[in-house]
Amino acid sequence: MDNDKSFSSSSTYPYNTAPPPPSTNQQPSYNPSNNNSSPYPPPGSVPYPYPQYLHYHPPLYTSQHSGHFNYHHPPELAPRPHQTNTPLDYSNYPPPSHIVHAPYMYHTYHPPPPPTISSSSRLVLQQQGSFQYGNSSQGPLERQPSKDRASSPRLQHQNSLSSVSSSGASSVSSVNSSLASSDHGKNEPHPPIDDHLANMHLYENPAPASAPALATYHLGPRPIYGHPNASFSRGETSPMVQSEPSHRPTHSRTSSGELQNNWGMQVMPFMPSKNVLLLHGNLDIWVFEARNLPNLDVFHKTIGDMFNKMGNNGQLGNMTSDPYVSIILAGAVIGRTYVINNNENPVWMQHFNVPLAHYASEVQFLVKDNDMVGSQLIGTVAVPVEHIHGGGKVEGFFPILNNGKPCKAGAVLRISVQYYPMDQLSFYHHGVGAGPEYYGVPGTYFPLRMGGSVTLYQDAHVPDGCLPNLKLDYGMQYAHGKCWRDIFDAICQARRLIYITGWSVWHKVRLVRDDASVEASDLGELLKSKSQEGVRVLLLVWDDPTSRSILGYKTDGLMATHDEETRRFFKHSSVQVLLCPRVAGKRHSWAKQREVGVIYTHHQKTVIVDADAGNNRRKIIAFVGGLDLCDGRYDTPEHPIFRTLQTVHSDDYHNPTYAGSTTGCPREPWHDLHCKIDGPAAYDVLKNFEERWLKASKPQGIRKLKKTYDDSLLRIERMPEILSISETSSTSSNDPDNWHVQIFRSIDSNSVKGFPKDPKEATMKNLVCGKNVLIDMSIHTAYVKAIRSAQHFVYIENQYFIGSSYNWSQYNDVGANNLIPMEIALKICEKIRAHQRFAAYIVIPMWPEGNPTGAATQRILFWQHKTIQMMYETIYKTLVEVGLEDAFSPQDYLNFFCLGNREADVGENENSGAANTPQALSRKYRRFMIYVHSKGMIVDDEYVIVGSANINQRSLEGTRDTEIAMGAYQPYHTWARNQSNPSGQY
């Protein structure tokens, strides 16, 4: 939970960002923009040329994250004016034909010949302090200004160890001395929220064909101070290279691996940089290798480690540093390599393509030694942002410094860094779903699936005539879906399988409440009935650690999820219920395991069934979104608060706002988004369930002694009557009802079975290396990609809105480092500079569920306030920069809304009880907020994301709550195709 002890409404900027309260005399109230213009230009007024996509054979594999491409070799495109480097062109994404018909096959990895590494060296998942979960009293990594350092000895190189940085210098700056001892920061006066961990993106590819075996020169805005030697051809000499008398020694490597002095190349340190610049785009990084690292393990290994590393002859084995590299920008970890055990000359050859929306002065490469507890800093290579901001490339070997001095004579790190601003990334310039050859969000675990249909739902039920009729293209009428009724019908019609995941699943919930012809719609009885028909019914429910049923002693749990109650109900039936705790993994400490198990949850909400496909065949369909099948969720767009207490909600009252008696109090109206997927993407939702079930059902403890085989999951590939994923796919974009869908997740290897053990193999599946885990963070990837591609507006409904804390004016080290708020603000700034209309509408609840004056709730509100404040300040500064601060205000571009409802007095007794209690005031004024539980976004009326993930670090980190979402669009209804406002089934 997002935590802080205080809430402040003060503001240092000229606009109030507090969400408006609900109207006291209206239905859900909205605060329209002060500008009366349309949220985007009239149809056809702004042409968007149809993008031309290049065709080429795909690389051996793609390995990246956060919505961007990694190349098997650097693309050869036209250079920017006045630059010798070539920008990335993201239009060259390979077609998915190789994966549409083979859902879980990945490209074979053909690595370059590996370097010679001692037999004791092996790759392992990282163990380090900066990505530990930490207890509730421990603060995150602190960001402090870099200290000026004294000039350090110049490190010089010869041909095998040459170093040149372009765009500036072949040099480095010192690391923040406060980071020298640990990844952890100091304890903060305010308890940290659930957003401690930095947003981290890790990718790996084989070295590009042009990866420099020796240093290469790249022109940039600054001179570099290298000195040529015999290792460079004479054609490589440039005005940047300055000659120097040959009495300067450099280093070369001896047969023993140590560096010796020679004559040749010299590298001088970077001057410390205090210039803070905006990096908005992608940072392309290679971490190749390190050489001559110091041995820090002599004093830090346990006796057990020493015995484990004893050779056959009883002698102590090779015990030295276990290095890895963390990449830090503006206090946030944006990438890191895996750990290589016992190696002072590690070779990583890892590629990172990281999305950036940061103000920073330098990019820091922290070389660390992985220890049993936390990690130890070896040294730092710091690249000033001003040397890459103009597009220059920094590449070569660089000395590793600690407090301004070399950590060891000859210790160097070989890296390559190049920045590509947004205006060079054409992948984002043509809308979210531009063109028939658009292949979705790259760098994700699941690919874009072409074909099928999507049904979007608002709330659990929409009565006939409740919402206005909407006309679509070609004279079609929009049909408002009835979510729980469709789930009820799908369960009734299932013949083979019913798989359900949920944060909470309650057997007593009634799915149908307005149809007298439906006699029994209780979920529990319905599932029992289907299991008796031979349907395989599996429930995967989060195990709330605070709810227990031991020897007749029952506790409901703090979250009231009914998990134990539901398990007991199905105990003697053929319905299988698996209560799945959130675990941190064996290699985490006991404290970390307790924290993860108590604080974090399994938050996915899916229903997967087989359905009729015609011709006596079956197919898989899936429901995904924010609605759990439990109490308090059934609602309609009218959101009644009093008038249904004795009818529809007579046995389903839910309002955790009040403490004590709730007699006569309003129910909590519940607004949510959900969807149904019919097509190949539904099989990816099924795959997610299977991976989670196999992990959760794995025997633990003493059960491992019993040889058992879990055959609960049906092997649908052995059931010919069920269509395969290839039989449900379609690449046609001419069907106006056709949808293209992609599944995204936030999840780690502690919650699924099937992720590879080797980090190199993991990156082939676009997974990220974390502390002892592999992570799928594709939900965050999808949001960033969609926002960057937006041309006209974004509309968001979410239960929380916290992020981009690295750019807050205060408390910028809390670790809520997801990019979403900053990306929205920078998108608006981009449109302001271009004098184009753009709007962002964000709907959130007035306060998080629970007591609004409680400490936890106030902390969340405080962090949301800081997020909103940061966005408005960023936009206002851009208005001042362009000279439009008098003509427009930030609210002309960005608005936050809270929804509320009020019902007329029907003569009930309103004054029972104390007059000033929250209950009495609610009965008197007969109003209440509409609790927005949605987790969705619509972009330009052409792309939609719906799922279970909130906009906070807890849902987007991947190592905390497990989440699932889908992103979808109709290729026949896009701005790029129609040159006008799409009118598809949104």
N, C-alpha and C positions, 0 to 999 in steps of 0.2 A: 504494500500500500504506500502511496505517496505521502510522505510525512514531513511535517514541520509543526512547530508549536504555535506559531503566530500567523495572523492574517493582517495584512496592511493594505489599506485602500489609498494610501498616499501615492502621488504620482509626480514625477519630475518632468513630464513632457506635457504639451499643451492640449492633450485630448484624453478624455475619460474613457477608460477601457473596461469599466465594470459592466458585466452583462446586464441588460435591462430587466427589471422585474416583470412578471406577467401582468397583463392588463387586469384591472379589477372588474371590468364590465364587458369583456369580450371573450371570444374563443381564442385559441392560440394566437398570440400576438407577434407580429413581425415589425422590425424597425427598418423601413425602407431606406434606401440610400438617399442622401440629400440631392444627388444628381438625378434628374428625371429621365436621363437617357437610358436606352436599352442596356442590359448587362453585356451585350456584345453588339458589334455593328450589324446593321440590317443585312438580310440574306443577299449575298452577291456583292456587297459594297467593298469587301476586302478580299481580293482574289487570293486563293491559295493554290499555287501551281501543283499539278499532280507530280509527285516525286518520281524521279527515274531511279529505279533500283538496279544495281549491277548484279550480274549473275556470275558466280564462280563456284568452283567445287569447294565444299566445306573443308576446314582444317581437320586435322586428326581428332581434335576435340576442342570444345570451348570450355574455358575454366575461368569463371569470374562471378562477381556478385554486384549487387546494387544497380542492376539494370544496364550494364555496359558490356562492351565486347572485349575479349582478349583475342589476340591474333596469333596464329601459329607462326607467322613472321610479320614484321612491320609492314603495313600497307604502303603502297607506293602511289601517292596522290600528289596533286599539284601543290607546291609549297605556298605558304602565305607570302604576300609582298614583304620584301625586306627580311625574309627569314630563310634560312637554309634547311630548317627542320620541316618535316612533313606532318600536317595535322591528321588526326584520325577522322575517317569518314565512316559513320555508323550505318550508312545505307547498304553496306556490303554484307549484311547478315545472311548466313546461309539458309536456304529454304529447308523447311522441316520435313521434307519428304522421307528423309532417312529415319524419322522417328514417329511419324504419324501412325504407321502400321506396326510399329514395334515399340510399345509404350515404355518399356523399362530397359531397353538396350542402349548402351552408351558407347561413344566412339572409343576405339582402342587407343591406348596411350603408347606411343613409340618414343621413349625418351632418348635424348642424346647419350652417347657412351658415358657412363658415370665416372666421376673422378675416383682415383684410388683413395680409399678410406680404410683405416685400420679396422680389423675385425671386431674390435670392441665398440666401434661407432655404429649406432643404429638410430633410426628415426623414431621418435616417440611423440605423443601428444604433449602439449606444453603443461608445465606446472609452474605457476608464477603468481606473485602476489597481486598484480594489477588487475587480474581477472578473477580473483577469488570472490566468492559471494560476500564474505564479510559478515560480521554480526551487526546487530542493529545499532551498536554504538560506535561503529567504525566508520570513518569518513572516507570518501573516495580520494583519488589522486588529486593533489592540489596543484593548481597552476599558478606559478609565481613568475615574475619578470626575470629574464635572464640577467645575470650579473656580468659586469665588465670583467674581463680577465686580462691578466698580464700576457704579454707576448710569449708564446710557447716556442720551444725549439722547432726549427723547420725540419720537416720530414722530406727526404729526397729519395727518388726512385730511379732505377735503371730500367732496361727494356722489359724484363719480366715483371716489374712492379712499377709501371709508369702510371701517372695520374694526371688527368686534365679535366677541369670543369669548364663548360661553356657558359655563355651568357654572364660570366662574371669572373670566376676564379676557380682554381683547383685548390680548394681550401675548405676549412671547416671552422665552425664556431663551437664554443664550449657548451656543455650541458648545464642545465639548472642544478646548482649544487644541492638543492633540496631534494632532488631525485636520486642522489648518489647512493643512498643506503637501501632504498626499498621502493616498491611500486606504490605503497600506500601513502596517503596523505595523513595529516593530523586530524584528530577528532574535531568535528565541527560543533559549534554551540547549539546548532539545531540538529535534531536527529535526521539522518539522511532519508530521502524518499526511496521508493523502489526503483529509482533510476540511476543506481550507482554506476553501472558498467558503461563504458564508452562504446559508441557505435563502431563496430570493428568490421572491416571487410578484408577478406584474404583470398587471393587467387594465386594460382600457380600454373605455369606453362613451361614447356621446354624452352630453353634459351632461344631467342629469335636468331634467324640466320645471320643477322647483322650484329649480333651481340659481340661487343669488342673483346677480342682476345688480348689486345693491347688498347691503350687509351686512344680515343679518337677526338677530333676537334669539332666543335659545333659553334658557329658564330652566334654571338649574343651581344647585348648592349654594353657589356663591360669587357675590358681586357682581361686576359688570364696571364698568370705569371709563371708559366711552365718554361722549361728549357729543353730544346730538342736534343736527342741523342741518336745513336745508330739504329735504335729500334723503329724510328719513324722514317718513312720514305721522304725524299726531298720535296715531293709534291705536297706533303702535308704541312709544310712550313707556311705560316700565315703571319700577318702583322701582329696577331695576338701574342705570338711566341717571341720572347725577348732573350737574346743570347747573353751569356754570362761567362766569365773566365772559368776555365775547367778545374780550378782548384777547389770547387765546391763538391763535397762528397755526397753520394747517394747510397741507396741500399739495394742490394741484390740478395737472392736467396742462395744459401749454401746447401750442400748435400744433406746437412743435418736439419734443414728447415729453418735455420736462423737467418737473420738478415745481416749482411755485411756491407760496409761502406764501399762505394764505387763512385765513378764520375758520370754525371749525366743529368737526368731530369730532377728538377727541384720543385717542391710544392710548398707554397706559403699559406698560412692560415687565412680563412675568411676574417674580415673585420667584423666584430659584433654588430648585429643589425637590430635597430629599434624601429624600423619602418614597418608599420602594420598595414597590410594590403589585403584586399578582398580576393579570395580564390573561390570562384564559382564556376565549376566545370568538372573536369576529371583530371586526376593526377595519375600519370602512368609511371609506375615504379618497378624497377628490377632490383632485387637483392641477390647478388650473385654469390659472394663468398667473403670470408674473413680470413686473415692470415696472422699467424704469430700472436694469438691471444694469450693472455696470462692464465696461469693455472690458479683458480680460486677455490678449488675443491679440497685442497690439502687440509684446511681447517674446518670444513663444513660437512664432511661426510660422516654418517653414523657408523658405528661398529658393524651394524648389519650390512651396510653397503660394502664395507671393506671385505667382509667374508664372502659376499656375493661375487666380488670381483677378484677373488683369489684364483690364480691359475692352477692347472693340474699339478704343478710341482710345488704347490703350497706357497708360492710367492705372490705378492700383491700385484694384481693386474693393473692395466693402464687406467689410472684414475685421474681425470683432469676435468676441466670445465665442461659444462653442458650448455653450449651457447644457443641463443636465439636472438632475434631482433624485433623490437617493438617500434612502430612508426607512430609518432605523436604530432598532432597539429592542433594548436590552440588548446592544449590540455586534454584533447580527446585522442584516444588510441584509434587510429584509422586502419591499422593493419599490423600483422606480425607474422613472422616465420614460425615454422615448427622447430622443435628442439632437436638438436643432434647431440647425442650423448658422447662424452669423453673425446672431445676433438678440439684441438687448438687451431686447426685450419679447416673449419667447416665450409662445405659447399652446399648452398641452398638452391640456387637457380630458380627463385620464386618470383612470380609476376603478380603485381597488384594493379588493379585499375579501379580507383576509388573515387566516388562522387564527392565533391567538396562544396560547401556553402559556408565558408569560415573566413573570419578575419584573423590573420596570423602574421608573424614576423619571420618565422623560420619553420622548417620541417626538420624534426629531430628523429634520428635513428639511434635508439638506445640498445646497445649490445649488452645482453644480460647473461648471467649464469643461472641456470635453473637449479634451485635447491629443493630439498625435501619440504621445507616450509618457505614459501615465497620465492624470492629471487634476489640476486645481488648484481648491482650495476657494475659492468666492466668499464664502459665508457660510452662516449656519444660522438656521433657525426651530425652536425647541424648545418643545414643548407639554408641560407637566407632566402626568403620568399622573393626578394627583389631581383634575385639572379635567375629565377624561373618565370616570373610573372609576365615577362614580355614574350615568352615562348621559347626561350633558350633552354638548352638541354645540359644538365650537369651529369657528368659520367666519368667514371674512373675509380681508382683506388684513393682512399682518404684516410688520414691518420685518425685513430680512435683516441679521443681525449677524455680525461677525467680531471675536472677542476682546472681546465686550461692546459694541462700537461699530458703528454702521451701516457696512456695506461701501461705501456710497455714499449720498449724500443722496437720499432718496426711493426707494431700492431696496426693493421689497416683493414678497412672495410671497402669492398667493391660494390658500388651501387650505380644506378642510372635513374634520373628523375627528370620528368618533363610534364609540364602543365598545359592542358588544352582548355581554354575558356569556352563558355557556352556557345559563342558565335561561330566556333569552329566545329561544333558537334551537330552536323546536319541531321542526325538521327532524331533530334528533338524539334525540328523546325516545321514539320508538316502535320502536326496533330497526333492524337493518341493512336488512332487506328488507320493511318493513312495508307491507302492503296491496297490492291489485291495481293501484293507481295510483302505485306507487313507480317512479320513473324513473331509478334508478341514481345514480351519482356525477356530479354536475353539473360543468360547467367543464372537461371533458376533450375530447381530440381525437376520440376515438371514442365514440359514444353507446351506451347500453344496447341490446342486441339481444334481442328477445323471441322465444322459441321455440328448439327444438333440444334437444340432449342433451349431457351432460358425463360423461366417465368419468374417475374419479380413480385415480391409481396411487401405490402405495408401493413404492419401490425398482424396479430394472429388471425383476425377475421375482418372482412369487409362486407357488410350487409348490402344487398342489392339496393341501388339508388343512393347509397351513402355518399359517394364521391361523384364529381361531375364527369360527364362523358368527354372523352378526349379523342379527337380525330387524328389519324395517322396518315401517312402518305398513301396514295392510291385509293383513297376513300375508305380505308380500314378504320375500325373502331377499336380503341384500346379496351381490353378486358381486364378488369381488376381482379387479381387473384385472391383466393380464400385459402390462406396458408394451412391452418390446422385442418380444415376440411379436406384439402388435397392430401395432406399427410395421412389422415384417417383413411381416405379412399385407397391410397397407395398401399398402406399396410393390409387393408382388407383384400386387395387384389394380388398380394404377393403369393408366390407358389414355391419359391426355393429358399429365399433368405431375407431376413430383416436384421440389419446391423445398426445400432444406435450408439452414438457417443454423446456425452453431455457433461457439463459442469454440475448439473442437477437433473435427475430424471425421477419424477414422482409418479408412482403407479396409480394414484387417485385422480390425476388430472383428467378432466373431460374435454375431449377434442372438439366435439360438436355440441352446440348449446342453443341453436335456433332452428332445429329441424326435429319436429315431433316424431317423424317417421323413423328416426334413428333411436333405437331402444337403449343400446348400451355402447357408449363411446368412451368409457373409462379406459385409459391406456393399459393398465395392468391386466384387466380381464381380456382385452382385445389381444394382447400379446400371448397370454396363456392359451387362448383359443387357437391362434395361428400355430403355435408350437405343437398343439395336439393334432393339427392337420398335417404335421410333418415338415413344417417350415423351420429352417434353422434360425433361431432368434438369439442374438447375442447383444448384451448391453455392456458398454465400457464406460463406467461412471467414475468421476473423480472421488477418491477416498478422502473425505474431510477428516484430518487427524484429530479434530476435537469432538467428533461424534463416535461413540463406542457402544457396543453391546456385549458386555462380558458377564457371564453367569447371571443373566437376568437383569443386570444393572444397565440401564439405557440412558444415553445422553444424546440430545438432538444435535449438538454441535453449534458453534458460534455462527456459522453461515446458514444454518437451517436448510441444508440441501437434501434431507431425507434419504441419504445414501444407505444408512443401515436399515431404515424402514423398508426401502424398496428391495434391498437384498433379502430381508426376511420374508417379504411377500412372495417372492419367486423361489424360495428355498427348496420346496418340494415339487417343483414343476420342471419341465424340460427347457424352460427359459434359463439361459446361462447369464449370470450377472457377475462381472468382474469389477470389483472396486480397485481402482488404480491409483495408488499414492503418487505424488510428485516426488521423485527421488533425484539426488544429486550425483549418484555414481559412487562406486566403491573407493576410488582413489581420493575422494574428498575427505576432509577431516570430519570427525563426528559432529562438531559444531556446525560445519557447513551443511552436512546432511540434515541436521535438525532444522536449520533455518529454511532450506529449500523445501523440505517436507511440510513445514507449517505455514510458510508465507505464500508460496507459489502454488499454482493449481493447473489442472488440465481443463482448458477453457473451450475446447472445440465443441461445436454443436452440429451434428450431422445425423441424418437418417438415410440409410442406403437400402434399397429394395430392388427386387427384380420385377419387371413389368412386361406387359404384353407387347411384342414386337411384330405381331402378325405372322401368318403362315406357320402357326404352331411353334414359334420361336419366342424366346424371352430376351430381355435386355436389362441393363443396369441403369437406374436413375438415382439421383442423390439430391437431398435437401441440405442446404448450407446457409448459415447466417448467424444472427444474434439471439434467436429465440430458443431457450431451453424448454423442454417439455415438463414443466413444473408449475407450481402454484404462483399466482400473481402475474402471469404473462398473458393471459387471455384478455384481449382488449380490441376495440374497434377505433376507427378514425374519429369517432365522436368523443372518445375518452371520458365516459361518465365517471363521476366521483361519488355521488350519493344515490342516484335514482335506481341503480342496479344492485344495491346492497342486499335487497331481499329477494332478488330474482337470479340473474345470471351469475352474480358473484356471491351468492348466499353462502356457499361452502368454499369460497376462494378469496377470502379477504387477505390483503397484503399491504401493509404500510409500516415499514420499520422506522419511520420518522419519530413516532411517539414512544415514550417510555411510560409504562403503566397501562391503564385501561384505555381501550380504543373504541368504546361503545359510542356509536353515533358519529364517529369521525370519518372523514372521507377516505376512500381507498386511494392507493397511489396509481394514477393512470400510467400506462406502460406503452411507450412508443418504440417500435423495433422494425428492423428490415431483415428479410429472408429471401431465399430464392430456391428454385428447383432447376436442376441441370439434367437434361435428357440428351445424351450424346457421348462422345468419347471421353470428355473431361470427367464424367461421372465415374469412369473406371479409375481415374487418378484419386478420386475421393475414396473409392474402395481400397485402392492400394495403401493409402494413408491408414485406413482402419486396420488392414491386415498387418502392416508394420507395427502399429501400436499394440495390437492384440498379441502378437507373437512375443513382444517384449514384456508386456504385462503378465502374460501367462507363464513365463519362464519360471521353473521351480526355484524357490529361494530357501536358504537355510537347510533344515533337515530334510526338506522335500527333495533335495538334490540326490539323496541316497536312494530314492525310489525311482526306478526306471519307468518313465511314463512318456506317452506320446500324445500331444494335444492335437486332436483331429477336429476341433470345433469349427475351424474355418473350412468352408467348401472350396474345393479346387475347381473353380469355374472353367478353367482351361480344359478340364476333362469332361465337361458337360456340353455336348454338341448343341443342345437346344438353346443355350445362352449365346448370344452374339458375341463375337470377339470385338476388341476395340477397333480393329481395322475395318470391320464390317459396319461400324457405326460412323466412320469418318467420311467427310465430304470436303473437297477443296473448292467447290463451286461458290462463287461470290455473286452469282446472278439471281439467286433465290432471295427475295426480299425478307423472308422469314428466317434466313440462315444466321446462326450465331457462331462466333469463334470464342472459345473459352480457355482460360488458363488457371490452374490451381496454384495457390501460394500457401506457404506455411511459416510459422515461427515454432521451431521445435529443435531438439538436440538428440544426440545419440543415446542419452539416458532414457529416452521415451520411445524409441523405435528400434526395431531389429532390422538390419539390412544395410546400415551405413558401414562403409569399409573401415578397417582398422588403421590402414596406412594413410597418413595425411595426403600423400601424393595422389593416391587413388581417390580420396575424398574430393579433392579439388576438381577432378574430372567430372564429378557429379554436382559441381557448383556448390559444394559445402564449405563452410568456414571452420578453421581450426580455432577452438577456444581452449580454456583451461580444462584439460582432460576430457574434452568433448568435441564432437563435430556438430556443426550448427547449420540449420536451414533458416535463413533470414529473408526469404524471398518476399514476404509481405511488405517489409520496409522497402525492398527493391522496387516493388510494383508501385507503391505510392510515390516514390521519388520520380520514377520514370513518367508516370501519368501527369504529375504536376509540372514537370519540366516541359512536357509536350503540349500542355494546355495552351489554347490560343484565345479563348474568350472568357471562360469562367470556370471556377471549381465550386462545387456545392458539397459540403461535408456535414454528416450527422454522426456524432460520436459521443460516447459516455464520458470520455476524458479528452483533454487537449493540452498535453504537456510535452515540451521538447526543445531542442536547440539551446540547451542551457549554457553551452560554451559561449554564447553571444549575449547572455543576460548581463545587465549592468551590475547586478549583485548575485551572489551565490552561484557564480558561473562554474563551479567545480562540483556540482551535485551529481553529475553523470547522466543527466537526461539528454543524451547526445543524439537522439534521432534527428534527422534533417528536415522533417516535414514542415514545422512552422517556418523555419528560415527559408526553405524552398518556396513556400507560398509568398512570403514577403518579398523575396528577390524576384519572383515572377512578376509581381505587381510593379516593382521598381523598374524592371525591364520594359514593361508596357508604358509606364510613365515617361521614361526617356524617349520611347518611340512615339509618344503622343497618341497612343492607342487605348481604347476602352478595355478594361478588364475588371472583373469583380470576383471576390471570394466571399461566399456565404457559409458560415460555420454555426451549426446548431448544437448546443450542449445543454445538459440539465442545469437548473439553477444551482443545485448543490449535489454532491455525490450522495448516493443512497445511504440513509442513516440519520443520526442526530446532526442537524446542521451546525450546532454549536460545539460539537465534539472536537477534540484536538486533532484526530485523524482527518476529519472532514475539512477543518480549517487549514490544515497543511496542504491538502490537495488544492483548495481554492487559492491559497497563496502561490503555489507553483504555477497554477493556471494564470493567475494575475501577472506573474513575471513573464510568462510566455507571451501573453497578449500585449503587454507593455513593450516587450522587445520588438514585436512585429510592427506596432504602430510607430515606434521611434524610428525604425528602419525606413518605413514608408515616408514619414514626415521629412527625414533628412534628404530623401531623394526629391521630394517636392521642392524643398529649399534649393537643392542643387540645380534643378531645372528652372527655378524661378516661378513655380506654380503654387506656392504655399498660400497666396491670397485668393487664388481662383478655386482651389480644391482642398479638401481635407482628407486625411486617411480614411475616414468613414465613407468617402465616395468610392473606395476600392475594396475595403475590408470591413465586414460587419459580423458581429457575433449575436446570436439570438438564444433566448430561453423561451420555452413554451409553457403556457398555463391554461387553466380552465376554471370557469365559475358557473355554478348552477343556481337557478332562481330558487327563492324560498318557497317551500310548499307547506308551510305552517307547522313544521315539526318543532319540538321543544329544543331550543338552541341554547338555553342558559343553564343547563344542569351542570353542577360542579363549579369549581372555582372559576372566576371570570377571566383571570389573566393567564390561565394555563394554555399551552399550545392547542390542546384538544378543544377547549372552549372557544378559543379564537377561530379555529378552523370551522367549528359548527356555526359560529356567528356570521363570519364573512363568506362562508361556503365557497371557498376557492382553494386551489392547490396546484402545484406545478405538475406538468406532464413530464414524467421521468423519461428522458431520452436515453435509451439503451442501445440505439442503433450503432452499427459500425460499418459505415459505407461512404462512398464518394462518387459523385457524377461529374464528369469532365466534358464540357462542350456539347452536352446532349448526345455524345457518341460513345462514351466509354464509362463503364460502371464497375466499381469494386464493392463487393458485399461479403462480409464474413464475421468472424468472432473477435477480431483484434481491435483493441482500443488504440488511440494515438497517445501512447506513453511508452516509456522504456520497458515496462513490465511486459507489454504485449509484443513489442517489436524487437526486443533483444535476442530472442530465440533460446536463451538459457533460463528463462523464467517461466511464464505461463505458456502452455502449448496452445497454438492458434491455427486456424485455417480460414482461407478466404478464396474467393474467385474473382477474376477480372475478365470482363467480357465486352464484346462490341458486335455490331452487325455490319459486315463489310459493305452491304448495300446502302447503309445509312451513315455516311461519314461526310465531313466537310470537304475532304479532298476529292471525293467522288462526285458529290452533288453541287459543290461550290455554293452551298446555302445551308441554312440551319437544318440538321437532320431531324426527321420525325419518325424514328423507329419506335420499337416497343419499350421505350424508357418512360 
